[in-house]
Amino acid sequence: MLRATSCNMQIGAELAEMLAGSWRQSSFRKRTLSSEDLRNHASLLASAGIAALAWFRIRRHTSELSPQVVNFYYREYLGSTMRAAVQEAELERLMEAFHAAGIRSILLKGWSVSRLYPESGLRPSGDIDLWIDPEQRGAAEVLLRDLALTQALDLEHDQLRRFEDRSFAEFYASCESVQLGSTQVKVLRREEQVRMLCLHFLKHGGWRPIWLCDIAIVLESQNGAFAWTRCLGTDARRARWIGCTVALARELLDARIPLGAPSNVTSSPPKWLMETVLRGWSDPRPPSTPALALSLRSLWHRPWKMEAAMRSRWRNSIQATIDCNGTFNGVPRWTYQARDAASRAMHVLPKVWAFGLPRFTLSRSEQLEMKSAGFLPRQLGIEESWQVSLKIHPAIVAQCDLALRTKAGVGGSDRHSEQNSCWLGILFSRRMTAEHGRAHALRLLHLALLFQARVRRKQDC
């Protein structure tokens, strides 16, 4: 029984109740959700990418619901299905090209999980996560430039560097081959897939409900024996992390755990873990931590915003514990949160002291030009982005026209939501992405367009 101690936790608990077992074919036999609940949580479910899954649960009870509610969730389901079909076709084209060139790759998350759902489109499609053989990375990048994909591609996976000590070859040797259209795709075996999904869920603070649904459906995808040792690994602390996440899927979503689970899976997850997840589910936006160096200039002129800026640096309990390699126990999390905030600040401040603040700023006329061009930062979840200072090489950005962005390496989004799918495909050169990070891809696009317009005006003169 879930006991919510706040309004936010109550909303999260209601979402968990809606989603519990919703991926199963028998989910329609569960108690019907009311039109009022579905209407109240419509925008939240859509933003979180789980409206299509909600439709799968209620579609056999449409006569008991209002037409407005039925139409809304049906449209969300159709849209998700169409986007999934587009991505699947693009993925098939990509895999065929890789096979023809002899490039080895492993598909992570995304389609490798969505294929396990009863229908295509029940899981929202984001970018395509590929782990490419490091020895073939150069050849793969050349091939990707020629393919000019329309779907966003993510080739950087810091999670593998942080949490895994096995090589690509070792993972590749244990992968399963699954059919995608006319080609084969390498995906992680079930135990390694669960491990990957659990660590991904924790690394991002557990803010997205569909990620916990992914863990549940992979756990239930086969009836055979489950190698818990392979899933949990040899590191006792990380085994506890993964075990608590699996237990969380059982407690919140009624996930069925394979037989033979050890005690750190069968025991109850820590109270703070469940509370943090439920609070996070009440807000579809991801936990956001703006770069401190990009805030200093603004704070210098607006010192009264210091308190809010420091609160924004305070990561949630899950992220802070993972970043500090902490233990999942009953100890209060504020110690990890304080240590994590201090660690990140100490990493940035020496660089600011040595090199100064970023040098590029927008003039007032450029700020107005950005607004008139339709770049409204608040609509995109970015506050006062035209006041953000960035150090950008003008020669690089001035040439960042559409043709270059199409052929360039991929820079993605730091938020995998349906609302942001329109700019998940923004492409930047690897040099820009590596220098500024994925979270600033949208800001870079704004500045690139401004520089491009400035260069064209000079050429016209």
KOLLOMI-68126 format. One record per residue: residue number from 1; x, y, z of N, C-alpha, C in turn; residue in one letter. Coordinates in steps of 0.2 Angstrom, whole numbers. Atoms other than C-alpha are relative to their C-alpha. Layout:
N
n:n.X:n.Y:n.Z:ca.X:ca.Y:ca.Z:c.X:c.Y:c.Z:res
NUM:X:Y:Z:X:Y:Z:X:Y:Z:A
...
This chain:
461
n:n.X:n.Y:n.Z:ca.X:ca.Y:ca.Z:c.X:c.Y:c.Z:res
1:4:-6:0:0:0:0:4:6:0:M
2:-4:-6:0:7:17:-5:-3:5:4:L
3:3:-6:-4:5:31:7:4:6:-2:R
4:-3:-6:2:8:48:0:0:5:5:A
5:0:-5:-5:14:61:12:0:7:-2:T
6:0:-7:3:13:76:0:-5:0:-6:S
7:5:0:6:2:82:-14:4:-3:-6:C
8:-4:3:5:17:78:-26:0:-8:0:N
9:-1:8:0:19:60:-20:-7:-3:-1:M
10:7:3:2:0:58:-21:-1:-1:-7:Q
11:0:0:7:1:62:-39:4:-6:-3:I
12:-4:6:2:15:50:-42:-3:-7:2:G
13:3:7:-2:6:36:-32:-6:-1:-5:A
14:5:1:5:-9:39:-44:2:-3:-6:E
15:-3:2:6:2:37:-59:2:-7:0:L
16:-3:7:-1:10:21:-52:-6:-5:0:A
17:6:4:0:-8:14:-49:-2:-1:-7:E
18:2:0:7:-12:18:-67:4:-5:-4:M
19:-4:4:4:3:10:-74:1:-7:2:L
20:-1:7:-3:4:-6:-63:-3:-5:-5:A
21:2:6:4:4:-21:-75:-4:3:-7:G
22:4:-2:6:-3:-10:-89:3:-2:-7:S
23:-3:3:6:9:-18:-102:-2:-7:-1:W
24:2:7:1:1:-35:-100:-6:0:-4:R
25:6:1:4:-12:-41:-112:-6:-1:5:Q
26:5:1:-4:-23:-45:-97:-2:7:4:S
27:1:-6:-4:-22:-27:-90:-7:3:-1:S
28:6:-2:1:-39:-23:-97:-5:-2:5:F
29:5:3:-5:-47:-34:-84:1:4:7:R
30:-1:-4:-6:-41:-22:-70:-5:5:1:K
31:5:-5:-1:-52:-9:-62:1:6:-5:R
32:0:-5:5:-57:4:-74:2:7:3:T
33:-1:-7:-3:-50:21:-72:-5:5:-2:L
34:6:-4:1:-62:35:-70:2:6:-5:S
35:-1:-5:4:-64:49:-83:3:6:3:S
36:-3:-6:-3:-60:62:-70:8:-1:1:E
37:-7:1:-1:-43:54:-66:4:0:-6:D
38:-3:0:6:-39:52:-84:1:7:-3:L
39:0:-7:2:-43:70:-87:5:4:4:R
40:-4:-4:-4:-34:77:-73:7:-1:-1:N
41:-7:2:1:-18:68:-77:2:-1:-8:H
42:-1:1:7:-19:69:-96:6:4:-2:A
43:-6:-3:2:-6:82:-99:7:-3:3:S
44:-6:3:-3:6:74:-86:2:-7:-4:L
45:-1:6:4:4:57:-95:3:1:-6:L
46:-3:-1:7:7:64:-112:7:3:1:A
47:-7:-3:-1:22:74:-106:5:-6:2:S
48:-4:6:-2:29:58:-98:1:-5:-5:A
49:-1:5:5:27:48:-113:-4:-7:1:G
50:3:7:-1:15:35:-106:-8:1:-1:I
51:7:0:2:-2:41:-113:-2:-6:-4:A
52:1:6:4:-1:27:-126:-1:-6:4:A
53:1:6:-5:1:14:-112:-6:1:4:L
54:7:-1:-3:-14:22:-103:-6:-2:-5:A
55:5:2:5:-24:20:-119:-1:-8:-1:W
56:0:8:1:-19:1:-120:-4:-3:6:F
57:3:2:-6:-26:-1:-103:-8:1:0:R
58:7:-2:-1:-43:8:-105:-4:-1:-7:I
59:3:0:7:-47:4:-124:-6:-4:0:R
60:6:5:0:-59:-10:-119:-5:3:4:R
61:5:-3:-5:-69:1:-107:-2:7:-3:H
62:1:-6:3:-71:16:-119:-8:2:2:T
63:7:-1:-1:-90:15:-116:-1:3:7:S
64:1:-3:-7:-88:20:-98:4:6:1:E
65:-4:-6:-1:-77:35:-101:-3:6:-5:L
66:2:-5:4:-81:52:-109:3:0:-6:S
67:-3:0:6:-79:55:-127:7:4:-1:P
68:-6:-4:0:-66:69:-124:6:-4:2:Q
69:-6:4:-2:-55:58:-114:2:-6:-4:V
70:-2:6:5:-56:43:-126:4:3:-6:V
71:-3:-3:6:-52:55:-141:7:2:2:N
72:-7:-2:-1:-37:62:-132:5:-6:1:F
73:-4:5:-1:-29:46:-127:1:-4:-6:Y
74:0:3:7:-33:38:-144:5:4:-5:Y
75:-4:-4:4:-24:52:-153:7:-1:2:R
76:-7:1:-3:-9:50:-141:3:-6:-3:E
77:-2:7:2:-8:32:-145:1:0:-8:Y
78:-2:0:7:-9:35:-164:6:3:-2:L
79:-6:-4:2:4:48:-164:6:-4:2:G
80:-6:4:-2:16:37:-154:1:-6:-4:S
81:-1:6:4:13:22:-165:3:2:-7:T
82:-3:-3:7:17:33:-181:7:2:1:M
83:-7:-1:-1:33:39:-173:4:-6:1:R
84:-4:6:-1:38:22:-168:1:-3:-7:A
85:-1:3:7:35:16:-186:6:3:-4:A
86:-5:-4:4:46:30:-193:7:-2:3:V
87:-7:2:-3:60:26:-181:2:-7:-1:Q
88:-2:6:2:59:8:-184:3:-1:-7:E
89:-2:0:7:61:10:-203:7:3:0:A
90:-7:-3:0:76:22:-200:5:-5:3:E
91:-5:5:-3:84:9:-188:1:-5:-5:L
92:-1:5:5:82:-4:-201:5:2:-5:E
93:-4:-2:5:90:6:-214:7:1:3:R
94:-6:-1:-3:104:10:-202:4:-6:1:L
95:-3:7:-1:107:-8:-197:2:-3:-7:M
96:-2:3:6:107:-14:-215:7:4:-3:E
97:-6:-3:2:121:-1:-219:6:-2:4:A
98:-5:2:-4:131:-6:-204:2:-7:-2:F
99:-2:7:2:130:-24:-209:4:-1:-7:H
100:-3:0:7:135:-21:-227:7:3:1:A
101:-7:-3:-1:150:-11:-220:4:-4:5:A
102:-4:5:-4:155:-25:-208:1:4:7:G
103:0:-3:-6:152:-13:-193:-4:-3:6:I
104:4:3:-6:148:-21:-176:-3:5:5:R
105:3:-5:-4:136:-12:-165:-5:-4:5:S
106:5:2:-5:124:-15:-150:-5:5:1:I
107:6:-5:-1:107:-7:-149:-2:0:8:L
108:1:0:-7:104:-1:-131:-7:4:1:L
109:6:-3:-2:87:4:-124:-4:0:-6:K
110:4:-1:6:74:11:-136:-3:-6:-3:G
111:4:6:3:68:-2:-149:1:-6:3:W
112:-2:6:-3:77:-16:-140:-5:-2:6:S
113:4:1:-5:65:-14:-126:-8:1:-3:V
114:7:-1:2:49:-7:-135:-2:-6:-4:S
115:2:6:4:49:-23:-146:-4:-5:5:R
116:3:4:-5:44:-32:-130:-7:2:2:L
117:7:-2:-2:28:-22:-127:-5:-3:-5:Y
118:5:4:4:12:-30:-134:-1:3:-7:P
119:1:-3:6:11:-17:-148:5:6:-1:E
120:-4:-5:2:22:-5:-157:-3:7:2:S
121:2:-7:-1:21:13:-151:-3:1:8:G
122:2:-1:-7:16:9:-133:5:3:4:L
123:-5:-4:-3:33:15:-128:2:6:-4:R
124:-2:-5:4:38:32:-134:7:-1:-3:P
125:-6:1:4:52:33:-147:4:6:1:S
126:-5:-6:0:67:45:-143:5:-1:-5:G
127:-6:1:5:84:44:-150:2:-7:0:D
128:-3:6:1:93:29:-156:7:-1:4:I
129:-6:1:-4:106:23:-143:4:-6:-3:D
130:-4:5:3:120:13:-152:7:0:4:L
131:-7:1:-3:136:6:-144:4:-3:-6:W
132:-4:3:6:148:4:-159:7:-2:3:I
133:-7:3:-2:164:-6:-158:5:6:-1:D
134:-4:-6:0:177:7:-153:6:0:-6:P
135:-5:1:5:189:0:-166:-3:2:-7:E
136:4:-1:7:176:4:-180:-3:7:1:Q
137:4:-6:-1:170:21:-173:1:5:-6:R
138:-1:-4:6:179:31:-187:-4:-2:-6:G
139:3:2:6:172:21:-201:-8:1:1:A
140:8:-1:-1:154:22:-193:-2:7:0:A
141:2:-7:1:155:41:-192:0:2:-7:E
142:0:-2:7:159:42:-210:-6:-3:-3:V
143:6:2:2:145:31:-214:-6:3:2:L
144:5:-3:-3:133:40:-203:-1:7:-4:L
145:1:-7:4:137:57:-212:-3:-1:-7:R
146:3:1:7:133:49:-229:-8:-2:1:D
147:7:3:-1:116:41:-222:-5:6:1:L
148:5:-6:-1:109:58:-217:-6:-2:4:A
149:5:3:-4:98:50:-204:-5:6:2:L
150:5:-5:-2:82:60:-199:-1:-1:8:T
151:0:1:-7:82:52:-181:6:2:3:Q
152:-6:-2:-5:93:58:-167:4:-7:2:A
153:-4:6:-1:107:46:-164:5:2:6:L
154:-5:-1:-6:117:44:-147:5:-5:0:D
155:-6:5:0:134:36:-148:4:0:6:L
156:-4:-1:-6:141:42:-131:-4:-3:6:E
157:3:3:-6:137:32:-116:4:0:6:H
158:-5:-1:-5:146:38:-101:-2:-6:6:D
159:2:5:-4:136:25:-91:4:-6:0:Q
160:-4:6:1:146:11:-98:7:1:3:L
161:-6:-2:-3:162:20:-93:0:0:7:R
162:1:-1:-7:156:23:-76:-1:-6:4:R
163:3:5:-4:148:7:-71:3:-7:-2:F
164:-2:7:3:155:-7:-82:8:-1:-1:E
165:-7:1:1:172:-15:-82:2:-5:-6:D
166:-1:5:5:169:-27:-97:0:4:-7:R
167:-1:-4:7:174:-22:-115:-6:-1:-5:S
168:5:0:5:163:-20:-130:0:-8:-3:F
169:0:7:3:169:-37:-137:-3:-5:5:A
170:3:5:-5:164:-46:-121:-8:0:0:E
171:8:-1:0:146:-38:-121:-2:-3:-7:F
172:2:2:6:145:-42:-140:-1:-7:-1:Y
173:0:7:0:149:-60:-138:-6:-3:3:A
174:5:3:-4:135:-63:-126:-7:3:-2:S
175:6:-4:3:122:-52:-136:-5:-5:-3:C
176:5:3:3:106:-59:-143:-1:3:-7:E
177:1:-3:7:102:-57:-162:-8:0:-1:S
178:7:-1:1:84:-51:-165:-2:2:-7:V
179:2:-2:7:75:-49:-182:-3:7:0:Q
180:3:-7:1:71:-31:-187:-1:0:-8:L
181:2:0:8:62:-32:-205:5:-5:-3:G
182:-4:4:4:75:-39:-216:7:-1:2:S
183:-7:0:-3:90:-37:-205:0:-3:7:T
184:-1:2:-7:97:-43:-188:3:6:4:Q
185:-2:-5:-5:100:-32:-173:3:-3:6:V
186:-3:3:-7:112:-36:-158:-3:4:5:K
187:3:-4:-6:103:-32:-142:3:-4:6:V
188:-3:3:-6:109:-36:-124:-5:-6:2:L
189:4:5:-3:103:-52:-116:-4:3:6:R
190:5:-3:-5:89:-50:-103:4:2:6:R
191:-3:-2:-7:100:-50:-87:4:7:-1:E
192:-4:-6:2:112:-37:-95:-4:6:-1:E
193:5:-5:1:97:-27:-101:-3:3:6:Q
194:3:-2:-6:89:-26:-84:6:4:4:V
195:-5:-4:-3:106:-20:-77:1:7:-3:R
196:-1:-6:4:108:-7:-90:-6:5:1:M
197:6:-5:-1:90:0:-88:0:2:7:L
198:0:-2:-7:92:0:-69:5:6:1:C
199:-5:-5:-1:108:10:-69:-2:7:-4:L
200:2:-6:3:101:22:-82:-6:4:4:H
201:6:-3:-4:85:25:-72:3:3:6:F
202:-3:-3:-6:96:29:-56:4:6:-2:L
203:-4:-6:2:108:40:-65:-3:6:-2:K
204:5:-6:1:94:51:-71:-5:2:5:H
205:4:-2:-6:86:52:-54:-7:-3:0:G
206:7:4:0:71:40:-59:-6:4:-1:G
207:5:-5:1:61:55:-65:-5:-2:-5:W
208:4:1:6:53:46:-80:-4:-7:1:R
209:4:6:-2:39:32:-76:2:-5:-5:P
210:-1:5:5:42:23:-93:6:-4:1:I
211:-6:4:-1:59:18:-88:-1:-5:5:W
212:1:6:-5:53:8:-73:-5:-5:-3:L
213:4:5:4:40:0:-85:4:-4:-4:C
214:-4:4:4:54:-5:-96:4:-5:4:D
215:-3:5:-4:63:-14:-82:-5:-5:2:I
216:5:5:-2:47:-23:-77:-2:-4:-6:A
217:2:5:6:43:-29:-95:6:-4:-2:I
218:-6:4:2:61:-35:-98:0:-6:5:V
219:0:6:-5:60:-45:-82:-5:-5:-1:L
220:5:5:2:44:-53:-88:0:-2:-7:E
221:0:1:7:49:-55:-106:1:-8:-1:S
222:-2:7:1:55:-73:-104:-2:-4:7:Q
223:2:4:-5:50:-88:-93:6:-4:3:N
224:-6:4:-2:67:-96:-92:4:3:6:G
225:-4:-2:-6:80:-95:-78:3:7:-1:A
226:-2:-7:0:86:-78:-74:7:0:4:F
227:-7:0:-3:105:-76:-70:1:6:4:A
228:-1:-6:-4:105:-64:-56:7:2:2:W
229:-7:-2:-1:123:-65:-53:3:5:-6:T
230:-2:-4:6:126:-58:-71:-4:7:0:R
231:3:-6:-1:113:-45:-68:2:5:5:C
232:-2:-5:-6:119:-38:-51:7:1:-1:L
233:-7:-1:0:137:-40:-55:4:-2:6:G
234:-4:2:-6:152:-42:-43:1:5:5:T
235:-1:-6:-5:152:-25:-35:-6:0:5:D
236:6:1:-5:141:-27:-19:-4:7:0:A
237:4:-7:0:136:-8:-19:-4:1:-6:R
238:4:-1:6:130:-8:-36:-5:-5:-1:R
239:5:5:0:121:-24:-34:-5:2:4:A
240:5:-3:-4:112:-16:-20:-4:5:-4:R
241:4:-5:4:107:-1:-32:-5:-4:-4:W
242:4:3:5:101:-13:-45:-6:-4:4:I
243:5:3:-4:92:-24:-32:-6:4:2:G
244:5:-5:-2:83:-9:-25:-5:2:-5:C
245:4:-3:6:77:-3:-42:-5:-6:-2:T
246:5:5:1:70:-20:-46:-6:-1:5:V
247:5:1:-5:61:-21:-30:-5:6:0:A
248:4:-6:1:55:-3:-33:-6:-2:-6:L
249:5:2:6:47:-10:-50:-5:-5:3:A
250:5:4:-3:39:-23:-40:-5:3:5:R
251:4:-3:-5:32:-12:-26:-5:5:-4:E
252:4:-5:3:26:2:-38:-4:-2:-6:L
253:3:2:6:21:-7:-54:-2:-7:0:L
254:3:7:-1:17:-24:-48:4:-5:-5:D
255:-4:4:5:32:-31:-59:1:-7:3:A
256:-1:7:-2:34:-50:-58:8:-2:0:R
257:-8:2:0:52:-55:-52:1:-7:-1:I
258:-2:7:2:60:-70:-59:2:-4:7:P
259:-2:4:-5:63:-85:-47:8:1:2:L
260:-7:0:-2:79:-86:-37:3:7:2:G
261:-3:-7:-1:81:-67:-33:3:0:7:A
262:-3:-1:-6:93:-63:-19:-4:4:5:P
263:4:-4:-5:88:-54:-3:0:7:-1:S
264:0:-7:1:93:-37:-9:-5:2:-6:N
265:6:-1:5:79:-39:-23:-6:-1:4:V
266:6:2:-3:66:-47:-12:-2:4:6:T
267:1:-4:-5:68:-35:2:-4:7:-2:S
268:4:-6:2:58:-18:2:6:5:-1:S
269:-4:-6:2:67:-3:-6:0:5:5:P
270:0:-5:-5:73:11:5:-6:5:-1:P
271:5:-4:1:59:23:9:1:7:-4:K
272:-2:-7:3:68:39:3:0:-2:-8:W
273:0:1:7:70:30:-14:-7:0:-3:L
274:6:0:3:52:27:-17:-3:7:1:M
275:3:-7:0:47:45:-11:3:4:-5:E
276:-3:-4:5:60:53:-22:-3:-2:-7:T
277:3:2:6:53:43:-37:-7:3:-1:V
278:7:-2:0:35:47:-33:-1:8:-1:L
279:0:-8:1:39:66:-31:2:2:-7:R
280:-2:-2:6:48:66:-47:-5:-2:-6:G
281:5:1:5:34:58:-57:-6:5:0:W
282:5:-5:0:23:72:-52:2:6:-5:S
283:-2:-5:5:33:83:-64:4:-3:-6:D
284:-3:3:6:37:78:-82:7:2:-2:P
285:-6:-3:2:52:89:-83:6:-4:4:R
286:-5:4:-3:69:80:-79:3:4:5:P
287:-4:-4:-5:80:85:-64:5:4:-4:P
288:-4:-4:4:89:100:-71:5:4:4:S
289:-6:-4:-4:106:107:-65:4:4:-5:T
290:-4:-5:5:112:122:-75:7:0:2:P
291:-7:-1:-1:130:124:-77:2:6:4:A
292:-1:-6:-5:137:135:-63:4:5:-4:L
293:-4:-5:4:150:144:-75:-5:4:-4:A
294:5:-4:5:135:149:-86:-5:5:4:L
295:4:-4:-4:126:157:-71:3:5:4:S
296:-4:-5:-4:140:167:-63:-1:7:-2:L
297:0:-7:3:139:182:-74:-7:3:2:R
298:7:-2:-2:120:183:-71:-1:1:7:S
299:0:-1:-8:122:181:-52:4:6:2:L
300:-4:-6:-2:135:194:-51:-4:7:0:W
301:4:-6:1:122:207:-57:-7:-1:4:H
302:7:2:-3:107:198:-48:2:-4:6:R
303:-2:4:-6:114:192:-31:-6:-3:4:P
304:5:3:-4:97:190:-24:-3:-7:-3:W
305:2:6:3:95:175:-36:4:-6:3:K
306:-5:5:-2:109:166:-27:-3:-6:3:M
307:3:5:-3:98:156:-16:-4:-5:-5:E
308:4:5:5:87:149:-30:5:-3:-5:A
309:-5:3:4:103:146:-40:3:-6:3:A
310:-3:6:-4:110:135:-26:-4:-6:1:M
311:5:5:-1:94:126:-24:0:-4:-7:R
312:0:3:7:95:122:-43:6:-5:-1:S
313:-6:4:0:112:114:-40:-1:-6:4:R
314:1:6:-5:105:102:-27:-4:-5:-3:W
315:3:6:4:102:86:-36:-4:-4:5:R
316:4:4:-4:89:74:-30:4:-6:3:N
317:-4:5:-4:93:60:-18:3:-6:-4:S
318:-2:5:4:95:47:-31:6:2:-4:I
319:-6:-2:3:107:56:-42:6:2:4:Q
320:-5:-2:-4:117:63:-28:4:-7:3:A
321:-2:6:-2:119:45:-21:4:-4:-5:T
322:-3:3:5:124:38:-37:7:3:-2:I
323:-6:-4:1:137:52:-41:5:-1:5:D
324:-5:0:-6:145:50:-24:1:-8:1:C
325:-1:7:-1:145:31:-26:-2:-3:7:N
326:2:1:-7:135:30:-10:-4:-7:1:G
327:4:6:-1:125:16:-2:-7:1:1:T
328:7:-1:0:107:13:-3:-2:-3:7:F
329:2:2:-7:102:12:16:-5:5:3:N
330:4:-5:-3:92:22:28:2:6:2:G
331:-3:-6:-2:104:36:31:-3:6:-4:V
332:3:-5:4:97:53:26:5:2:-6:P
333:-3:-1:6:102:58:9:4:7:-1:R
334:-3:-7:1:107:77:12:7:0:0:W
335:-7:0:0:125:72:16:3:-1:-7:T
336:-2:1:7:127:65:-2:-2:6:-4:Y
337:2:-5:4:118:79:-9:4:6:1:Q
338:-5:-5:-1:129:92:-1:7:-2:-3:A
339:-7:2:3:145:82:-6:0:1:-7:R
340:0:0:8:139:81:-24:0:7:-2:D
341:0:-7:2:135:100:-25:7:3:1:A
342:-7:-3:-2:152:104:-17:5:-2:-5:A
343:-5:3:5:161:92:-29:0:3:-7:S
344:0:-3:6:154:99:-44:2:8:-1:R
345:-3:-7:0:157:117:-39:7:1:0:A
346:-8:-1:0:175:114:-35:3:-3:-6:M
347:-3:2:7:177:106:-52:0:6:-5:H
348:1:-6:5:171:122:-61:3:6:3:V
349:-3:-6:-2:177:136:-50:7:1:-1:L
350:-7:-1:2:196:133:-53:1:2:-7:P
351:0:-2:7:193:134:-71:-2:7:-2:K
352:2:-7:1:183:150:-70:5:5:3:V
353:-5:-4:-3:197:157:-59:6:1:-5:W
354:-6:0:4:210:152:-71:-1:4:-7:A
355:1:-3:7:202:157:-88:-6:5:0:F
356:5:-5:0:188:169:-83:-7:-3:-2:G
357:6:2:2:170:168:-87:0:0:-8:L
358:0:1:7:165:163:-105:-1:7:-3:P
359:-1:-7:3:168:178:-117:-6:2:-5:R
360:5:-2:5:153:178:-129:-6:1:3:F
361:7:-2:-2:137:187:-125:-3:3:-6:T
362:4:-3:5:123:193:-135:-2:7:1:L
363:2:-7:-1:119:211:-138:-7:1:1:S
364:8:-1:-1:102:219:-134:-3:-1:-7:R
365:4:1:6:98:219:-153:0:-7:-2:S
366:0:7:2:103:201:-155:-5:-4:5:E
367:5:3:-4:92:197:-140:-7:1:-3:Q
368:7:-1:4:77:205:-149:0:-4:-6:L
369:0:4:6:82:196:-165:-2:-7:1:E
370:1:7:-2:82:180:-156:-8:-1:1:M
371:7:1:-2:64:183:-149:-4:1:-6:K
372:4:-1:6:58:190:-166:0:-6:-4:S
373:-1:6:4:64:174:-174:-4:-6:3:A
374:5:5:-3:52:164:-163:4:-5:5:G
375:-3:3:-5:65:158:-150:-2:2:7:F
376:3:-3:-7:55:160:-134:3:-5:5:L
377:-3:4:-4:66:152:-121:-5:-4:5:P
378:5:3:-5:52:149:-108:-4:-5:-2:R
379:4:5:3:42:139:-120:4:-6:-1:Q
380:-4:5:1:57:128:-122:3:-3:7:L
381:-3:2:-7:61:126:-103:6:3:1:G
382:-7:-4:-1:76:138:-104:-2:7:3:I
383:1:-7:-3:75:153:-93:6:5:-1:E
384:-5:-6:1:84:169:-99:6:-3:-4:E
385:-6:3:4:94:159:-112:4:5:-4:S
386:-3:-5:4:98:175:-121:5:4:4:W
387:-5:-3:-4:108:181:-106:6:-5:2:Q
388:-5:5:-2:118:165:-105:7:2:-4:V
389:-7:-1:3:137:168:-109:3:-7:-3:S
390:-3:6:2:145:155:-120:6:2:-4:L
391:-6:-1:4:163:154:-128:-1:-5:-6:K
392:1:4:7:160:149:-146:5:3:-5:I
393:-4:-2:5:172:150:-160:-4:2:-6:H
394:5:-2:5:163:161:-173:1:-3:-7:P
395:-1:3:7:172:153:-188:-4:-7:-1:A
396:4:7:0:164:136:-183:-7:1:-1:I
397:7:0:0:147:142:-180:-3:4:-6:V
398:2:-3:6:146:154:-195:-1:-4:-6:A
399:0:5:5:148:139:-206:-5:-5:1:Q
400:4:5:-2:135:129:-197:-7:1:-3:C
401:6:-1:3:122:130:-210:-4:-7:0:D
402:4:6:0:108:116:-214:4:-6:-3:L
403:-4:6:3:120:106:-225:5:-3:5:A
404:-6:3:-5:134:105:-212:-4:-3:6:L
405:3:3:-5:122:101:-198:-3:-7:-2:R
406:3:6:3:114:87:-209:6:-5:0:T
407:-6:5:1:132:79:-212:4:0:7:K
408:-5:0:-6:139:83:-194:-2:-6:4:A
409:1:5:-6:140:71:-179:-6:2:3:G
410:6:-1:-3:125:70:-169:1:3:7:V
411:1:-3:-6:121:81:-154:-7:0:2:G
412:7:2:-2:106:76:-144:-3:5:5:G
413:3:-4:-5:95:83:-131:1:-3:7:S
414:0:3:-7:96:81:-112:-6:-2:3:D
415:6:2:-2:78:78:-111:-4:-4:-5:R
416:3:5:5:70:63:-119:-8:0:1:H
417:7:-1:-1:52:69:-120:-3:0:-7:S
418:3:0:7:39:68:-134:0:8:-2:E
419:1:-7:2:37:87:-133:7:3:-3:Q
420:-7:-2:3:56:89:-137:2:-4:-6:N
421:-2:4:5:56:77:-151:1:4:-6:S
422:-1:-4:6:55:91:-163:8:3:-1:C
423:-7:-2:0:73:96:-158:5:-5:2:W
424:-4:6:-1:80:79:-154:5:-1:-6:L
425:-4:1:6:87:79:-172:5:5:-1:G
426:-5:-5:1:97:94:-170:7:-3:-1:I
427:-6:3:1:114:90:-177:6:5:0:L
428:-6:-4:0:131:98:-173:6:-4:-1:F
429:-6:4:1:149:94:-176:2:-3:7:S
430:-2:3:-6:157:83:-163:4:5:4:R
431:-4:-5:-4:169:97:-158:-4:5:4:R
432:4:-4:-4:155:108:-153:-3:-4:6:M
433:3:4:-5:146:94:-144:5:-2:6:T
434:-4:2:-5:161:89:-135:2:5:5:A
435:-3:-5:-4:166:106:-129:-6:3:5:E
436:5:-3:-4:149:112:-123:-5:-5:3:H
437:5:5:-3:139:96:-119:-6:0:-3:G
438:6:1:4:123:89:-125:-6:5:3:R
439:6:-4:-3:112:100:-113:0:7:-3:A
440:0:-7:2:117:116:-122:-1:0:-8:H
441:1:1:7:113:109:-140:-5:5:-3:A
442:5:-4:2:98:120:-141:2:7:0:L
443:-3:-7:0:107:136:-136:5:1:-5:R
444:-4:0:5:120:132:-148:-3:1:-7:L
445:4:-1:6:107:131:-162:-2:7:-1:L
446:2:-7:0:101:148:-157:5:5:-3:H
447:-6:-4:2:118:156:-158:2:-1:-7:L
448:-2:1:7:122:147:-174:-4:3:-5:A
449:5:-3:5:107:154:-183:2:8:0:L
450:-1:-7:-1:111:171:-176:7:2:-4:L
451:-6:-1:3:129:170:-182:-1:-1:-8:F
452:2:1:7:123:163:-199:-3:6:-3:Q
453:3:-6:2:112:178:-201:4:6:0:A
454:-5:-5:0:126:190:-196:4:0:-6:R
455:-5:1:5:138:183:-209:-4:2:-7:V
456:4:-2:6:124:184:-223:-1:7:-1:R
457:1:-7:1:121:202:-219:6:4:-2:R
458:-7:-3:2:140:206:-220:1:-1:-8:K
459:-1:2:7:140:197:-237:-4:4:-4:Q
460:5:-4:4:125:207:-243:3:7:-1:D
461:-3:-7:1:134:223:-239:6:0:-4:C
